[in-house]
Amino acid sequence: MIQVLLVGADNNTFHDLESVLEDKHISSDRVESGHGALSMISDKTYALVITDETLPDMTGLEFAWKMVTVNPMINCTAISSLSAEDFHEASEGLGLLMQLPVRPEKQHAEALLQYLDNILNITNRSAVQKGDTP
């Protein structure tokens, strides 16, 4: 089962995302702070982490930098109000899947989950071809 971690203090930010996850029977956990999220990803396996732009203890991109040092294999996306060009510049090297707009809507969640599904399917096919367990 796919596990998703939503990182952010504003309950309204993830409303549509959580609705889509629930509709697709995807399990999600919520945590308000970046430090709390870092602790959670140390203890549990997540296929995807979605971080809000601003957290109580750091920015979303600062959290993403710290997350890479804890587990660089977790797929991550960030909510950001930056322009696409500025976001690319600020997040270069983090391996983020995509930028989500502030207050992402259902179509953004659907696109993200389709992208994640493609990545997970490619990863699983590659593991099977190598003889590893996906």
Number of C-alpha atoms within 10 A of each C-alpha: 8 14 15 21 22 21 28 25 18 14 9 11 21 23 14 17 23 20 15 19 19 12 9 11 11 15 14 16 14 19 17 18 21 26 17 13 22 20 12 16 16 12 9 9 14 21 16 21 23 25 30 27 22 21 21 13 13 13 18 24 23 16 23 24 16 16 23 18 10 14 13 14 13 17 20 24 23 25 22 23 14 14 11 12 8 12 17 15 10 13 17 10 10 17 16 19 16 20 22 20 17 15 18 18 17 16 12 17 19 15 12 19 18 12 14 17 14 12 14 16 13 12 13 15 14 14 13 12 11 10 9 10 9 13
